[in-house]
Amino acid sequence: QSEDSGSIEGEESIIVETDFNRNNLRFKSLLGEGNFGQVWKAEADNLAGYIGTTRIVAVKTERVNNGQGGLKAECEIMRKLGSHSNVVTLLGACVEQEPHMLIMEYAMRGRLLSLLRAARGVLNGINSHPPSRQPVMPLSPRRLTGFAHDIARGMEYIAEKKIVHRDLAARNVLLDHNGICKICDFGMSIDLDKIKASQGYMKIPRVSTCHTKFKFDMTARVFGGLKNYATSKVRNNNNCDNNKNRPALPIRWMAPEALQYHIYSVETDVFAFGIVLWELATLGITPYPTLSGREVLRGVPSGVRPEIPSSCRQELSETMKECWNKEPSQRPSFTDVRKSLSRALVQWQ
Ligand code: ADE
């Protein structure tokens, strides 16, 4: 299959069957578990029109009664994204009947966060795969910059498609057999085209990851037609008495305007990308390790940012600082970032 047959570099067209016959799935091993449900390694027969073939895939299943209905929304976002070499591809789905399932390409080397931590001998991070899954991959500064470039390229594509990811973090980046980064987990993502079309309020997909106790409602509001952004409000969610059902926000990756005013845009994803660069530079330290969630929530809008390690290369530290600009319009675009990382990689040779 050609990688660059589409109009956007790295894009490929793909047909996704949304009523895939679940009897054609054989579940092999559990890859991860979260609030939303589980991710399994599985074998799928006759997928994407390839009759008589079997493919190794990752299947995301939805927890029944999780109080949300996210996989269908996630399916729509992933279908819109289609196929790009730096984004996890949706190959099929079972969303016409419950329980819903998403069938995705299998990324053999697992989560970037787990790889970063394994590289410094720290095992068992959030959602990590079993330590035995992969041999430790040596991570040179050049390789880390290569990861950053892959992620920027994937995010550039996602932004072109008018999708705001809203949960960009090293835990939501996977590595394939070639060590190429692929962005995954669109459970929190929003489609700005849909928000604009609805001209008012719309449902925001539920939050798939649980990091803090903060809650938010599922209504987004659009301001004017001035800019591509959406808001969602933090609220006191008294009708949720069960911790497991409580959606939560990735506070430590969030931009000041998202923490303060619940505004989400491509620029809030750029801020989160800066935090991912920091995760790369620190081999997977949780951002603001000395601060509580509440301190981060208060501190970031008043200028607190992660401390950049002195060993960090200048190209990376400069990009981080630009991505963390308080003013969203002053942050670079993903295209700017991808180009500057590309230049840094060329100079390295
Ligand atoms: N864990 C979560 N999603 C995955 C995928 N698509 N491939 C491999 N591991 C995963």
Residues whose N, C-alpha, C, O or C-beta is under 5 A from the ligand:
A	BS01	ADE	L31 V39 A58 M104 E105 Y106 A107 G110
